[in-house]
């Protein structure tokens, strides 16, 4: 069932219940109010009649004409009266009910003997209902007369019937108008959702560059649009990265395969000396090692993305780790005439995995050596600032263009200058360094100028006892 229909049905059901309750309450309150008004009028008339009889000293009651002339309070057009003896026998009654027999009920007689006033309702065949009040006249503690005043409830019934008819007629009309309004308002409220659905269908077709512009207000629809746009933006970035990753991975793996295939085809074109075959096999082995290294790093990153790489959370003396890496890097720099030196070194203890942190520092230093010019210098420094440790690796190499500095941390991304400087490298080292830094609640940044050099800075939180 469409949401618009469900909203309209819920709205209509709720409104119907409210209208029914309102009509029942209105009818009940109106009926009670009209009956109370009748009772009040009857009580006032009966009280006036009793008061008049008491003021005249309870003269003998001759007939109704003399009674009406002496007591005009009983001469009401819309009412009738009867006066009963203590035994319940009619003594006098008004002319307008002489055609009916309205005996005094046993309940009214008992109440009058007890000196109490009582209200009653009576109905006779083919006659409108009556409302009666029976009020005793007491003299020296004895019941002298019973004055009963009554009136027809026909006008009240007619009023209530008209009210009931109005409610019966207007309720369906009001409900129909309300349902139509609810249908219209639900349609207007859900119109942005329809627009979002159409836009989502277009986006699902593959165009992730589209964004929703249905609503900019800070309401529920506006927040939905904002959240949906953020989600599409993240998906767009993820898909672009996946496409770029696939392209770069294919390129990195195709190059050694092409080299191996070309060298093998060349050496097989004609018989050659044993040394040529040996050279080709050695070259193929180097390419195989390179592909194996790429696959291993890809497997590591894949396992890291899935959270399958377990890391320790132990205190690590970072300055000792950097000094060990410096000794290894000194040997690596000798082959390229690169001087690797230590700068400012401050004691710093962090909490993490020593093996992964060593890999992070070693990757940065190897990159600095790899992309430095012969005779250059690489400097490693470690300082603490507040609750953070800052490890910096500075080289005097080829540098990185400003527009490429953010992209070098993407997987398989290598600048043209880096490819031209050395063919070694997979473009995965900095991606692994980024993951290691972020896994230790840190970050890695770069500042660089083309042709002058680069500085990679890793910021890590100090261990609690060190902070």
Secondary structure, 3 states (H helix, E strand, C coil): CCHHHHHHHHHHHHHHHHHHHHHHHHHHHHHHHHHHHHHHHHHHHHHHHHHHHHHCCCCCCCCHHHHHHHCHHHCCCCEEEEEECCCCCEEEECHHHCCCCCCCCHHHHHHHHCCCCEEEEECCCCCCCEEEEEEEEEECCEEEEEEEEEEECHHHHHHHHHHHHHHHHHHHHHHHHHHHHHHHHHHHHHHHHHHHHHHHHHHHCCCCCCCCCCCCCCCHHHHHHHHHHHHHHHHHHHHHHHHHHHHHHHHHHHHHHHHHHHHHHHHCCCCCCHHHHHHHHHHHHHHHHHHHHHHHHHHHHHHHHCCCCCCCCEEEEHHHHHHHHHHHHHHHHHHCCCEEEEEEECCCEEEECHHHHHHHHHHHHHHHHHCECCCCEEEEEEEEECCEEEEEEECCECCCCHHHCCHHHCCCCCCHHHHHHCCCCCCCHHHHHHHHHHHCCCEEEEEEECCCEEEEEEEEEECCCCC
